[in-house]
Amino acid sequence: MHLDHDHHEHGSSLLGGAQGSGGSAGPGLTAAWRTAAPAAPRAVPAGRALRIGIGGPVGSGKTALVAALCRALADKVDLAVVTNDIYTTEDADFLRRAGVLDPARIRAVETGCCPHTAIRDDITSNLDAVEDLDAAFGPLDLILVESGGDNLTATFSYGLIDRQIFVVDVAGGDKVPRKGGPGVTSSDLLVINKTDLAPLVGADLGVMERDATAMRDGRPVLFTSLVEDPAATDVARWVFSQLVEARAAGAGIYESNLTPLASVGLDVPGTQ
């Protein structure tokens, strides 16, 4: 289903309005993207899907987040997924088994090299996968490109994607955000995942929020727990907001008179 004006009539408000009830930010933590001054959105070439890259260290929860976003958005927007693994198709296989999308809409890239090489230095294999999906299912609204697990320096080439999400988790300790690295400091959205584990590993979420905010110069930060909020509600809201902005700017796939970051109704699990 394509993103269209009918979704404005749904009862729940995805953007703006009351604080989401998904609870992923946790007590005392804010969904920072709601108030931070956004960077000027990069134009999306007319006639193609918005491409969002999802990167982060091994085990931070990237594939689980992709699955959650597919569940939340697949019946609202027309989407597909590209995964990256070095020698296997493990992440794509996980998504197919989970039944989050038509299996044909999930393409696996076996990089055979360090993950950042295939998403930044030589993006040919990923571009081929993206273009194959566009040819088979287009026009698409959204393509999620998941990187293989890498370190804090891993970023996507903007020749491949239009926005990037970087995922870290609390199991690495509350020092991770202040260690910086391009993934932490320059991604369009930083997701600090697995907040439910914080008491078990002695991570202070307040410290992580403070340090992440200081490192990111106003760029948004979200805290998530896919145990407590399996729909990744706030991340789904952010992704949808990027679609709204791309369309409203007149640079996206379809003509639209939407106002950027207008209140758009979309029923996402966990918002009721």
VOPAGU-2260 file (C-alpha; in pm, 1 decimal, decimal comma):
REM VOPAGU-2260
SITE   aa  ch    i         X         Y         Z
SITE  MET   A    0       0,0       0,0       0,0
SITE  HIS   A    1     137,1     339,6     -95,4
SITE  LEU   A    2     159,4     631,1     143,6
SITE  ASP   A    3    -147,3     836,6      58,5
SITE  HIS   A    4    -381,1    1099,1     191,0
SITE  ASP   A    5    -624,8     841,6     331,4
SITE  HIS   A    6    -386,2     777,3     619,7
SITE  HIS   A    7    -447,9    1129,6     749,4
SITE  GLU   A    8    -789,5    1021,0     870,7
SITE  HIS   A    9    -680,3     747,9    1110,3
SITE  GLY   A   10    -754,5     804,3    1472,6
SITE  SER   A   11    -405,8     792,2    1620,6
SITE  SER   A   12    -162,9    1075,4    1557,8
SITE  LEU   A   13     178,1     959,4    1451,4
SITE  LEU   A   14     354,7    1294,3    1449,0
SITE  GLY   A   15     315,8    1565,0    1707,2
SITE  GLY   A   16      44,1    1571,0    1970,2
SITE  ALA   A   17      72,9    1374,8    2289,3
SITE  GLN   A   18     378,1    1180,1    2394,1
SITE  GLY   A   19     371,0     833,7    2236,3
SITE  SER   A   20     250,2     559,7    2463,9
SITE  GLY   A   21     501,5     306,0    2342,1
SITE  GLY   A   22     716,2     388,1    2644,9
SITE  SER   A   23    1044,6     330,2    2469,5
SITE  ALA   A   24    1207,7     643,8    2601,1
SITE  GLY   A   25    1163,2     537,3    2961,5
SITE  PRO   A   26    1100,2     748,5    3271,5
SITE  GLY   A   27    1261,3    1090,4    3252,3
SITE  LEU   A   28    1392,7    1037,9    2898,3
SITE  THR   A   29    1267,7    1239,9    2604,9
SITE  ALA   A   30    1206,1    1159,4    2242,0
SITE  ALA   A   31    1457,6    1426,0    2144,4
SITE  TRP   A   32    1364,4    1445,4    1777,1
SITE  ARG   A   33    1034,1    1604,7    1873,8
SITE  THR   A   34    1204,8    1920,8    1994,8
SITE  ALA   A   35    1552,2    1931,1    1840,1
SITE  ALA   A   36    1607,2    2170,1    1551,9
SITE  PRO   A   37    1616,7    1940,5    1248,2
SITE  ALA   A   38    1885,6    1958,2     985,7
SITE  ALA   A   39    1767,0    2060,7     640,4
SITE  PRO   A   40    1644,6    1740,5     476,0
SITE  ARG   A   41    1847,4    1614,3     182,6
SITE  ALA   A   42    1644,1    1606,5    -135,8
SITE  VAL   A   43    1512,8    1273,0    -255,2
SITE  PRO   A   44    1521,2    1246,6    -635,5
SITE  ALA   A   45    1173,1    1254,2    -782,1
SITE  GLY   A   46    1035,6     918,4    -881,0
SITE  ARG   A   47    1214,0     692,2    -633,8
SITE  ALA   A   48    1178,2     558,5    -282,1
SITE  LEU   A   49    1321,9     720,2      27,0
SITE  ARG   A   50    1621,0     506,7     128,9
SITE  ILE   A   51    1707,4     480,0     497,6
SITE  GLY   A   52    2027,0     307,8     609,4
SITE  ILE   A   53    2039,3     132,0     946,7
SITE  GLY   A   54    2387,2      69,3    1085,6
SITE  GLY   A   55    2558,7      -5,2    1414,5
SITE  PRO   A   56    2776,4    -256,9    1598,7
SITE  VAL   A   57    2722,7    -632,1    1595,0
SITE  GLY   A   58    2439,7    -731,9    1828,5
SITE  SER   A   59    2297,7    -383,3    1878,9
SITE  GLY   A   60    1957,0    -492,6    1748,5
SITE  LYS   A   61    1957,2    -365,3    1390,2
SITE  THR   A   62    1776,2    -662,5    1237,9
SITE  ALA   A   63    1518,1    -671,7    1517,0
SITE  LEU   A   64    1459,2    -299,2    1461,3
SITE  VAL   A   65    1413,9    -353,7    1087,1
SITE  ALA   A   66    1161,5    -628,3    1165,0
SITE  ALA   A   67     973,4    -396,7    1401,2
SITE  LEU   A   68     962,5    -117,8    1142,4
SITE  CYS   A   69     832,9    -357,8     879,1
SITE  ARG   A   70     555,7    -474,3    1111,3
SITE  ALA   A   71     460,6    -116,5    1195,2
SITE  LEU   A   72     471,5      28,4     844,5
SITE  ALA   A   73     429,7    -246,7     584,2
SITE  ASP   A   74      53,4    -206,7     549,3
SITE  LYS   A   75      80,1     173,5     545,4
SITE  VAL   A   76     361,5     233,2     294,9
SITE  ASP   A   77     507,8      32,1       8,6
SITE  LEU   A   78     846,4     -86,2     131,8
SITE  ALA   A   79    1132,0    -330,4      79,8
SITE  VAL   A   80    1452,6    -425,7     262,2
SITE  VAL   A   81    1816,8    -491,0     173,7
SITE  THR   A   82    2036,3    -667,6     430,9
SITE  ASN   A   83    2415,2    -700,1     444,1
SITE  ASP   A   84    2618,7    -988,0     587,4
SITE  ILE   A   85    2979,8   -1078,7     515,1
SITE  TYR   A   86    2948,5   -1447,3     424,1
SITE  THR   A   87    2585,7   -1544,1     488,5
SITE  THR   A   88    2226,4   -1433,9     432,2
SITE  GLU   A   89    2148,2   -1469,2     804,0
SITE  ASP   A   90    1972,6   -1135,1     855,6
SITE  ALA   A   91    1756,8   -1168,6     544,9
SITE  ASP   A   92    1669,1   -1524,6     646,9
SITE  PHE   A   93    1564,4   -1401,0     992,6
SITE  LEU   A   94    1333,2   -1138,8     842,1
SITE  ARG   A   95    1180,0   -1389,1     600,5
SITE  ARG   A   96    1117,6   -1641,0     878,4
SITE  ALA   A   97     958,7   -1367,2    1087,6
SITE  GLY   A   98     709,3   -1302,1     808,9
SITE  VAL   A   99     739,9    -924,2     829,6
SITE  LEU   A  100     730,4    -876,7     449,8
SITE  ASP   A  101     674,8   -1071,3     132,2
SITE  PRO   A  102    1003,4   -1269,0     117,9
SITE  ALA   A  103    1065,8   -1144,3    -236,5
SITE  ARG   A  104    1086,3    -788,5    -100,8
SITE  ILE   A  105    1387,2    -880,4     115,0
SITE  ARG   A  106    1721,2    -894,3     -67,6
SITE  ALA   A  107    2046,0   -1016,0      87,9
SITE  VAL   A  108    2388,5    -878,8      -3,8
SITE  GLU   A  109    2686,9   -1097,3      88,0
SITE  THR   A  110    2962,7    -838,1     105,3
SITE  GLY   A  111    3266,3   -1065,6     142,5
SITE  CYS   A  112    3441,6    -771,0     307,0
SITE  CYS   A  113    3420,6    -533,1     602,3
SITE  PRO   A  114    3061,3    -407,2     630,2
SITE  HIS   A  115    3147,2     -39,3     586,8
SITE  THR   A  116    3311,9    -111,5     252,5
SITE  ALA   A  117    2982,7    -219,2      94,6
SITE  ILE   A  118    2777,6      70,9     233,4
SITE  ARG   A  119    3031,6     350,7     191,2
SITE  ASP   A  120    3335,6     273,4     -23,6
SITE  ASP   A  121    3200,3      45,3    -297,6
SITE  ILE   A  122    2822,4      55,8    -289,8
SITE  THR   A  123    2770,4    -127,9    -619,6
SITE  SER   A  124    2622,4    -447,6    -472,9
SITE  ASN   A  125    2379,2    -257,2    -255,5
SITE  LEU   A  126    2276,5     -24,6    -537,6
SITE  ASP   A  127    2212,7    -327,5    -757,1
SITE  ALA   A  128    1989,1    -477,9    -487,0
SITE  VAL   A  129    1800,5    -150,4    -439,5
SITE  GLU   A  130    1750,7    -107,4    -813,5
SITE  ASP   A  131    1634,5    -468,8    -849,2
SITE  LEU   A  132    1369,9    -409,1    -582,1
SITE  ASP   A  133    1259,1     -87,2    -751,3
SITE  ALA   A  134    1229,3    -268,8   -1083,6
SITE  ALA   A  135    1032,7    -557,4    -932,7
SITE  PHE   A  136     799,3    -369,7    -697,4
SITE  GLY   A  137     823,5       0,5    -776,3
SITE  PRO   A  138     724,5     262,7    -733,2
SITE  LEU   A  139     817,3     201,5    -369,9
SITE  ASP   A  140     776,9     450,1     -86,0
SITE  LEU   A  141    1060,6     326,4     135,8
SITE  ILE   A  142    1364,7      98,5     118,9
SITE  LEU   A  143    1546,9       6,5     440,6
SITE  VAL   A  144    1914,2     -85,7     393,0
SITE  GLU   A  145    2061,9    -268,2     691,9
SITE  SER   A  146    2440,1    -272,0     724,7
SITE  GLY   A  147    2634,8    -562,7     860,3
SITE  GLY   A  148    2758,9    -510,7    1215,9
SITE  ASP   A  149    3050,4    -267,5    1234,4
SITE  ASN   A  150    3213,6     -16,8    1468,8
SITE  LEU   A  151    3138,5     343,8    1565,1
SITE  THR   A  152    3299,9     479,2    1247,8
SITE  ALA   A  153    3057,2     305,2    1010,9
SITE  THR   A  154    2847,0     539,8     800,2
SITE  PHE   A  155    2660,2     506,0     472,9
SITE  SER   A  156    2741,7     680,9     149,1
SITE  TYR   A  157    2471,8     930,9      58,0
SITE  GLY   A  158    2505,0     790,9    -291,0
SITE  LEU   A  159    2325,6     486,0    -149,8
SITE  ILE   A  160    2085,3     623,8     111,0
SITE  ASP   A  161    1903,4     947,9     195,1
SITE  ARG   A  162    1886,3     919,9     575,4
SITE  GLN   A  163    2076,2     703,2     820,2
SITE  ILE   A  164    1993,6     557,7    1159,5
SITE  PHE   A  165    2275,2     440,3    1386,6
SITE  VAL   A  166    2191,3     182,0    1654,2
SITE  VAL   A  167    2391,4     118,6    1971,6
SITE  ASP   A  168    2279,1     -68,9    2281,0
SITE  VAL   A  169    2321,9     -27,5    2653,0
SITE  ALA   A  170    2506,6    -358,7    2693,6
SITE  GLY   A  171    2821,4    -181,7    2576,0
SITE  GLY   A  172    2799,0      43,9    2881,4
SITE  ASP   A  173    2691,1     403,0    2928,2
SITE  LYS   A  174    3026,4     524,0    2793,1
SITE  VAL   A  175    2937,5     441,1    2430,5
SITE  PRO   A  176    2777,4     774,3    2327,6
SITE  ARG   A  177    3066,4     984,1    2457,1
SITE  LYS   A  178    3314,1     771,8    2261,5
SITE  GLY   A  179    3170,9     939,5    1955,3
SITE  GLY   A  180    3260,9     830,6    1606,6
SITE  PRO   A  181    3074,9     933,5    1290,4
SITE  GLY   A  182    2793,9     686,1    1349,0
SITE  VAL   A  183    2715,8     841,4    1686,8
SITE  THR   A  184    2777,7    1204,4    1599,0
SITE  SER   A  185    2653,4    1248,8    1242,6
SITE  SER   A  186    2373,4     998,8    1177,8
SITE  ASP   A  187    2030,5    1147,2    1118,1
SITE  LEU   A  188    1892,8     949,0    1412,4
SITE  LEU   A  189    2079,7     778,7    1696,7
SITE  VAL   A  190    1891,3     489,4    1855,9
SITE  ILE   A  191    2007,0     366,0    2197,4
SITE  ASN   A  192    1855,5      20,0    2214,4
SITE  LYS   A  193    1785,1    -247,3    2477,4
SITE  THR   A  194    1710,3      -1,6    2756,9
SITE  ASP   A  195    1546,9    -286,6    2950,0
SITE  LEU   A  196    1897,4    -427,8    3007,7
SITE  ALA   A  197    2030,3    -110,6    3171,9
SITE  PRO   A  198    1979,0    -227,6    3533,4
SITE  LEU   A  199    2147,4    -559,0    3455,5
SITE  VAL   A  200    2464,6    -405,6    3312,5
SITE  GLY   A  201    2482,3     -99,6    3537,8
SITE  ALA   A  202    2425,0     149,0    3254,3
SITE  ASP   A  203    2290,4     491,5    3350,3
SITE  LEU   A  204    2038,6     597,3    3083,7
SITE  GLY   A  205    2049,3     955,2    3205,6
SITE  VAL   A  206    2424,1     967,8    3144,5
SITE  MET   A  207    2376,1     817,4    2799,5
SITE  GLU   A  208    2111,2    1074,3    2711,9
SITE  ARG   A  209    2327,4    1361,8    2836,7
SITE  ASP   A  210    2637,0    1245,5    2649,6
SITE  ALA   A  211    2451,7    1159,2    2329,2
SITE  THR   A  212    2282,3    1498,3    2326,9
SITE  ALA   A  213    2616,4    1672,3    2379,5
SITE  MET   A  214    2784,7    1475,2    2100,2
SITE  ARG   A  215    2511,3    1525,2    1839,8
SITE  ASP   A  216    2467,2    1901,2    1817,5
SITE  GLY   A  217    2087,3    1891,2    1820,8
SITE  ARG   A  218    2043,7    1579,7    1609,1
SITE  PRO   A  219    1774,6    1345,4    1744,2
SITE  VAL   A  220    1828,9    1061,2    1990,8
SITE  LEU   A  221    1574,2     791,9    2076,4
SITE  PHE   A  222    1582,9     526,8    2348,6
SITE  THR   A  223    1419,7     194,9    2264,2
SITE  SER   A  224    1343,7    -143,3    2412,4
SITE  LEU   A  225    1193,4    -391,1    2170,3
SITE  VAL   A  226    1099,9    -601,9    2472,4
SITE  GLU   A  227     888,8    -322,2    2618,1
SITE  ASP   A  228     777,7    -174,4    2283,1
SITE  PRO   A  229     796,6    -439,7    2008,3
SITE  ALA   A  230     664,9    -190,1    1751,7
SITE  ALA   A  231     956,4      53,4    1801,9
SITE  THR   A  232     683,5     316,5    1803,1
SITE  ASP   A  233     895,1     630,6    1825,3
SITE  VAL   A  234    1139,7     509,5    1561,1
SITE  ALA   A  235     846,8     425,9    1331,3
SITE  ARG   A  236     714,9     777,8    1388,5
SITE  TRP   A  237    1052,8     925,4    1296,6
SITE  VAL   A  238    1077,4     715,3     979,4
SITE  PHE   A  239     728,3     818,9     876,8
SITE  SER   A  240     814,8    1182,5     943,6
SITE  GLN   A  241    1099,3    1154,9     693,9
SITE  LEU   A  242     855,3    1029,1     430,4
SITE  VAL   A  243     623,2    1318,8     506,3
SITE  GLU   A  244     907,6    1570,9     478,0
SITE  ALA   A  245    1032,5    1423,0     151,5
SITE  ARG   A  246     686,8    1439,3      -2,1
SITE  ALA   A  247     607,1    1783,6     132,6
SITE  ALA   A  248     931,5    1920,1      -8,1
SITE  GLY   A  249     813,1    1817,4    -352,6
SITE  ALA   A  250    1130,1    1613,6    -395,8
SITE  GLY   A  251     990,1    1272,6    -310,0
SITE  ILE   A  252     807,0    1011,3    -508,9
SITE  TYR   A  253     461,1    1163,9    -526,0
SITE  GLU   A  254     320,1    1513,0    -546,8
SITE  SER   A  255     182,3    1621,3    -211,6
SITE  ASN   A  256      53,0    1931,4     -36,2
SITE  LEU   A  257     146,2    1797,7     307,3
SITE  THR   A  258     309,8    2037,4     548,0
SITE  PRO   A  259     646,8    1909,2     679,7
SITE  LEU   A  260     600,8    1742,9    1018,4
SITE  ALA   A  261     225,4    1796,3    1008,3
SITE  SER   A  262      19,9    1573,5    1235,9
SITE  VAL   A  263     -38,4    1261,1    1029,7
SITE  GLY   A  264    -270,0     986,2    1146,0
SITE  LEU   A  265    -120,5     638,2    1124,9
SITE  ASP   A  266    -214,8     338,3    1330,0
SITE  VAL   A  267     109,9     192,7    1460,3
SITE  PRO   A  268      98,2     -94,2    1710,1
SITE  GLY   A  269     153,1      46,2    2057,0
SITE  THR   A  270       1,4     390,3    1993,4
SITE  GLN   A  271    -353,2     302,9    2094,0
